[in-house]
Amino acid sequence: MEPLSPRALNRALLERQLLLRRAKVPAAAAIERLVAVQAQEPHAGYYGLWARVEGFRPDELTRLMERREAVRMSLMRSTIHLVTARDALRLRPVVQSVLERTWSGSGFARMLDGVDVSQVIAAGRAALTERDLSGAELKRLLAERWPEQDPTALSYAVRFNVPLVHLPPRGVWGHSVQLRQQTLEAWLGEPVAHHADPDDAILRYLAAFGPATTADISTWSGLTGVRAAVERLRPRLRAFRDERGRELLDVPDGPLPDPDTPAPVRFLPWFDNAFLSHKDRSRIIPPEHAHRNIGVIGRPVVLVDGFVRAFWAIRDGELEIEPLEPLRGLDEVHAEGERLLAFAAS
């Protein structure tokens, strides 16, 4: 078999990310197909679903969050994701070690040197199980018991190590409010799964982002030790090579569209997983723009012919597009931009 080119990988990614055509599915089904939707910016999930779901309306996602059928919380790479309730309960244990490692390597952990952090975590968990708290309220509560310690460091020990939900209306379309949090189990009324086997998460990643390397899986999840899981799963996977000879793994039924399949213009939000979830991002970010570190700077992007070609922003009701190169298909870019403005105005 010939190696898969960046363009072939691009079309596979777009197909699996619902970016070759908008899908006629409920928002919850789209979120689960994507495994989760990046939501560091409070409204990013709305824009991410608008780019992917036919006829998506903001109130559909709002209802999911208000009915506790979807939540925003820390998951892959220790970053905030929008995820369905049932996926929150089964994915958080898989990436719990990632958040614990992020905490232990932070400056906040060093500030609590000599403190029994397990007691801090237990106190925070108990308080946030009983009721929701703002960040300031959590700091004050913990500072009463550990008055000699930095309140911010105490609160971060809890926020990294305890599964917490960002409660609505935080993150709800049209709202900008103070963050309040509660434990995932208290908010959903269900226990978090104890099973932390990453196999199912890896298979779902490959279905949504593959074919991909082992390094790509680690980049998406933040997990270490992925290679052992991949070897365990190998009988259930198929393998390809990219143009550099690296092994690419995939689920047996993962679609591989023709590399010449037309790709529509798409406006993607801040930190979208489509361009954050591979170590080698050449399948969606052209090599000539790799130096811009697009996944890190957190600006919304425009896909033209399937690749990142511009940044976008809405200021004072006007759409601003900052091309990274002379853009082809400007009529299509402007037409999709008008649809974006109409959605934003909703």
C-alpha positions in Angstrom: 0.0 0.0 0.0 1.2 3.5 -0.8 1.9 5.7 2.2 -0.8 8.1 3.2 -0.1 11.7 2.2 -0.9 14.7 4.4 -3.8 15.4 2.1 -5.2 11.9 2.5 -4.8 12.2 6.3 -6.5 15.7 6.1 -9.6 14.3 4.3 -9.8 11.4 6.8 -9.6 13.9 9.7 -12.2 16.2 8.2 -14.6 13.3 7.5 -14.3 12.0 11.1 -14.5 15.5 12.6 -17.8 16.2 10.7 -16.0 18.9 8.6 -16.5 17.6 5.1 -20.3 18.1 5.5 -22.4 19.1 8.4 -23.9 16.0 10.1 -27.7 15.7 10.6 -27.4 14.4 14.2 -28.3 15.7 17.6 -25.7 17.7 19.4 -25.2 15.1 22.1 -24.5 12.4 19.4 -21.9 14.8 17.7 -20.2 15.4 21.0 -19.8 11.7 21.7 -18.6 11.0 18.2 -15.9 13.6 18.6 -15.2 12.0 22.1 -15.4 15.6 23.5 -15.4 19.2 22.3 -12.6 21.6 23.4 -14.2 24.3 25.6 -11.5 26.3 27.3 -13.2 29.4 26.0 -16.7 29.4 27.5 -18.6 29.5 24.2 -16.2 27.5 22.0 -18.3 24.4 22.2 -21.2 26.3 20.6 -19.1 27.4 17.6 -17.4 24.0 17.3 -20.8 22.3 17.0 -22.2 25.0 14.7 -19.3 24.2 12.3 -20.2 20.5 12.3 -24.0 19.9 12.9 -26.7 20.7 10.4 -29.2 23.2 11.7 -27.5 23.5 15.1 -29.0 26.0 17.4 -27.5 27.3 20.7 -30.5 26.4 22.8 -30.0 22.7 22.0 -26.6 22.7 23.8 -27.9 25.0 26.5 -30.6 22.5 27.3 -28.1 19.7 27.5 -26.0 21.6 30.1 -29.0 22.8 32.1 -30.5 19.3 32.2 -27.1 17.9 33.3 -26.9 15.8 30.1 -23.6 17.5 29.2 -20.9 19.2 31.3 -17.8 21.3 31.0 -14.8 19.9 33.0 -11.1 19.2 32.9 -10.3 16.1 30.8 -7.7 15.4 28.1 -4.4 17.3 28.4 -5.8 18.8 31.7 -7.9 21.2 29.6 -11.6 22.1 29.7 -13.8 20.0 27.4 -17.5 19.8 26.7 -18.6 16.2 27.1 -21.8 14.3 27.6 -22.6 13.2 31.1 -22.1 9.5 30.5 -18.7 10.2 28.8 -17.7 12.4 31.7 -18.2 9.6 34.1 -16.2 7.1 32.0 -13.5 9.3 30.6 -12.4 11.2 33.7 -10.9 8.1 35.4 -8.8 7.4 32.2 -7.2 10.8 32.3 -7.1 11.3 36.1 -3.4 10.5 36.1 -2.8 13.3 33.6 -4.4 15.9 35.9 -2.5 14.5 38.9 0.8 14.7 37.0 0.0 18.2 35.9 -0.7 19.2 39.5 2.5 17.5 40.9 4.6 19.3 38.4 3.2 22.7 39.0 4.5 25.6 41.1 1.4 25.4 43.2 2.3 21.8 44.4 5.8 23.1 45.4 4.2 25.8 47.4 2.5 23.2 49.6 5.7 21.2 50.3 5.3 19.7 53.7 1.5 19.8 53.7 -0.5 16.6 53.6 -2.2 17.3 50.3 -4.4 14.3 50.6 -6.2 16.0 53.5 -6.6 19.2 51.5 -8.1 17.2 48.6 -10.4 15.3 51.0 -11.6 18.6 52.6 -12.3 20.2 49.2 -14.0 17.1 47.9 -16.3 17.0 50.9 -17.2 20.7 50.7 -17.8 20.6 46.9 -20.0 17.4 47.3 -22.2 19.2 49.8 -22.7 22.4 47.7 -21.3 24.3 44.8 -18.6 26.9 45.5 -16.9 29.8 43.6 -13.1 29.9 43.5 -13.0 32.6 46.2 -15.4 30.6 48.4 -13.2 27.5 48.1 -10.1 29.4 48.9 -11.6 30.9 52.1 -12.9 27.5 53.2 -9.5 25.9 52.8 -7.6 28.9 54.3 -9.6 28.5 57.5 -8.0 25.1 58.1 -4.6 25.8 56.6 -4.1 29.5 57.4 -0.4 29.5 56.9 -0.6 28.2 53.3 -1.3 30.0 50.1 -5.1 29.9 49.4 -4.6 29.6 45.6 -2.3 26.7 45.9 -4.8 24.9 48.3 -7.6 25.5 45.9 -5.6 24.2 42.9 -4.8 21.0 44.8 -8.5 20.4 44.8 -9.3 21.6 41.3 -6.7 19.3 39.7 -7.3 16.2 41.8 -11.1 16.1 42.2 -13.4 15.7 39.2 -15.3 19.0 39.2 -17.9 20.4 36.8 -18.1 24.1 35.6 -21.8 24.7 36.5 -24.1 26.6 34.2 -24.8 29.3 33.5 -21.0 29.5 33.2 -20.3 28.6 29.6 -23.9 29.0 28.5 -24.5 31.0 25.3 -25.1 34.6 26.0 -23.9 34.5 29.6 -20.7 35.7 31.2 -20.8 34.8 34.9 -18.4 33.8 37.7 -17.3 30.2 37.7 -18.9 27.9 40.3 -18.0 24.3 40.6 -19.2 21.1 42.2 -18.0 17.5 42.2 -19.0 15.5 39.1 -20.7 12.8 41.1 -22.8 15.3 43.1 -23.8 17.2 40.0 -24.9 14.1 38.1 -26.0 12.0 41.0 -23.9 9.0 39.7 -20.6 7.6 40.6 -17.5 8.0 38.5 -16.4 4.8 36.9 -13.6 3.0 38.7 -12.3 1.4 35.6 -9.4 3.4 34.2 -8.4 1.2 31.3 -7.6 3.5 28.3 -8.4 1.0 25.6 -11.9 2.2 24.7 -10.8 5.9 24.8 -7.9 5.1 22.4 -10.3 3.2 20.0 -12.7 6.2 20.1 -9.8 8.6 19.5 -8.7 6.7 16.4 -12.3 6.6 15.1 -12.5 10.4 15.5 -8.9 11.5 14.6 -7.2 8.6 12.9 -5.2 7.2 11.3 -2.7 8.3 13.9 0.7 7.5 15.5 1.2 6.4 19.1 2.7 9.9 19.7 -0.5 11.4 18.4 -2.6 9.4 20.9 -0.3 10.7 23.7 -0.6 14.3 22.5 -4.4 14.1 22.4 -4.8 12.5 25.8 -1.8 13.6 27.8 -1.4 9.9 28.9 2.0 8.2 29.3 2.5 4.5 28.6 0.3 4.6 25.5 2.5 2.2 23.6 1.7 -0.7 25.9 -2.1 -0.1 25.4 -1.5 0.1 21.6 0.2 -3.3 21.6 -2.6 -4.8 23.6 -5.1 -3.4 21.0 -3.0 -4.2 17.9 -5.1 -7.3 16.9 -8.1 -5.0 16.7 -6.4 -2.3 14.6 -5.1 -1.9 11.0 -1.9 -0.2 10.2 -0.6 2.3 7.5 2.5 4.4 6.9 2.8 8.1 6.3 5.2 9.6 3.8 8.0 9.6 6.5 7.6 5.9 7.2 5.9 6.3 10.5 3.3 3.7 11.5 -0.3 5.0 11.6 -2.9 3.0 13.5 -6.6 3.0 12.8 -9.9 1.3 13.6 -10.9 -1.3 10.9 -13.9 0.8 9.7 -12.3 4.2 9.8 -13.2 6.1 6.6 -10.5 7.2 4.2 -12.0 9.5 1.6 -10.4 10.2 -1.7 -7.7 12.9 -1.1 -9.2 15.0 -3.9 -12.6 15.1 -2.1 -13.7 18.8 -2.0 -13.5 20.4 1.5 -15.8 23.3 2.4 -14.7 26.4 4.1 -15.1 26.1 7.9 -14.6 28.5 10.8 -13.3 26.7 13.8 -13.2 28.1 17.4 -10.4 28.6 19.9 -8.3 25.5 20.6 -10.4 23.2 18.5 -9.4 19.6 18.9 -9.2 19.2 15.1 -5.9 21.0 15.1 -4.7 20.2 18.7 -5.0 16.4 18.8 -1.9 15.2 16.8 1.8 15.6 17.6 2.4 16.1 13.8 -0.2 18.7 12.7 0.8 18.8 9.1 -2.5 17.0 8.2 -4.3 20.3 9.0 -1.7 23.0 9.4 0.5 23.5 6.3 4.2 23.1 7.0 4.8 26.7 5.9 2.7 27.9 8.9 3.9 25.4 11.5 6.2 28.0 13.0 3.2 30.1 14.1 2.3 27.4 16.8 -1.4 27.8 15.9 -2.6 25.3 18.5 -1.0 27.2 21.3 -1.9 30.8 20.6 -5.5 30.0 20.8 -7.0 32.1 17.9 -10.0 30.8 15.9 -9.0 29.6 12.5 -10.4 29.4 9.0 -10.1 26.1 7.0 -9.8 26.6 3.2 -9.5 23.4 1.2 -9.3 21.6 4.5 -6.2 23.4 5.9 -5.6 26.3 8.3 -5.3 29.4 6.0 -6.4 32.3 8.2 -7.5 33.5 11.7 -10.8 35.1 12.4 -12.4 37.3 15.1 -15.7 39.1 15.6 -15.3 42.6 16.9 -18.2 45.0 17.3 -20.4 42.8 15.2 -18.0 42.7 12.3 -16.1 39.7 11.1 -12.3 40.2 10.7 -10.3 37.7 8.7 -6.5 37.7 8.9 -5.1 35.5 6.1 -1.9 33.6 6.6 -1.5 33.6 2.8 -3.5 34.8 -0.2 -6.8 33.0 0.0 -8.5 31.0 -2.7 -12.2 30.8 -2.9 -12.9 34.2 -1.3 -16.6 34.0 -2.3 -17.0 30.8 -0.3 -15.1 32.3 2.6 -17.3 35.4 2.7 -20.5 33.3 2.4 -19.5 31.1 5.3 -18.4 34.2 7.2 -21.9 35.7 6.8 -23.4 32.5 8.2 -21.0 32.6 11.1 -22.1 36.2 11.8 -25.7 35.2 11.7 -25.1 32.4 14.2 -23.1 34.7 16.5 -25.9 37.3 16.5 -28.4 34.6 17.6 
